[in-house]
Amino acid sequence: MAGWLGSRVTANADHRGESLRQGDVAILRFLAAAEILETDLWQQYNELALGNAAFQQALFALDGDMPTYVNQNTRDEISHAQFLNAYLASKGARPVNLERFRTLPSSQATGANKNAKRLTNLMNLTVDTSWYTRYRSTGNPDFGDTFPQIVNLVNVPAIPNSDLALGGDQIQVIGNTAGFHFATIEQGGSSLYDSFLPKATSVEVIRIVAAIGGTEIQHFEVWQDKAGNAPPVPMDTGSLFPALPHATEQTPNGIDGADPIDTNQIMARPCKFISPNLPLCSVIRPTSTANAGAMAAATGLTNSGLFKGQSKEFFAALFELAEEADEAQRGF
């Protein structure tokens, strides 16, 4: 365990000779682990978005630029993981290495690196789509508000496992699921990074968390826009990928007459923030440690099935690192 997490000693910090506090190291270690895991899942999506014609066509139904955006998102996550680990090493802290947990099988569909071992499992996902209604609501999970799923995606694949899954409407359902999962992952990252900003001490670490977190928000805005284009799909089993709320005509002021949950309402609706006695404000939500921190992120990803098949050692290491990150406190 300790070999993966690295030592808990304070690392040498920036070029002015200041020390990087244990809490800052813990925050960056969890973020490095999260970015490594994101890189793994995005690489799987990227292989099929670029190399599998049927999956690519399913993504095209959401937007013609989807494969290009998947490729760019993958590039970004690789850069985040590499930067965070290199920064940790530059400060005398041990980088995060998850390679011993790379044991899960790959998709056997055309385009996938079939012999690769993965950290994440995209075959049996339960995708939380409540972000769709949350960001179109005046409520905020940090105030105890809850939100319904816009689509019920339970134990479903987000990539084809073989070429047998490429026929009929099944591949479009897989493509739609992927489109929603893209947004689910990135909105979670937006909240996670935001939750760490009040905890970091080093100005340089704050700068890193804010800057990388900003790209997570960019990713989420793209993906929630594209998810809204997912076409309804009847399945042979009689189930349906439902039609999403259609965009409605707006009056010239851009507000009156607009359905608050239609597919065009992609900007974060003003919601409760800091205090219910203050005016509503358009913000990322949630941002509290309880709802958006490392333990919340690790638990949410685990419950989604993303790590199905992983070892007990993997979960022990992930949650220990998450606990240390959430315990970080800003020092002076």
Buried (B, 14 or more C-beta within 10 A) or exposed (E): EEEBBBEEEBBEBBEEEEBBBBBBBBBBBBBBBBBBBBBBBBBBBBBBBBBBEBBBBBBBBBBEEBBEBBBBBBEBBBBBBBBBBEBBEBBBBBBBBBEEBBEBBBBBBBBBEEEBEBBBBBBBBEBBBBBBBBBBBEBBBBBEBEBEBBBEBEEBBBBBBEBEBBEEBBBBBBBBBBBBBBBBBBBBBBBBBBBBBEBBBBEBBBEBBBEBBEBBBEBBBBBBBBBBBBBEBEEEEEEEBEEBBEEEEBEEEEEEEBBEBBBBBBEBBEBBBEEEEEEEEEBBBBBBBEBBBBBBBBBBBBEBBBBBBBEEEBBEBBBBBBBBBBBBEBEE
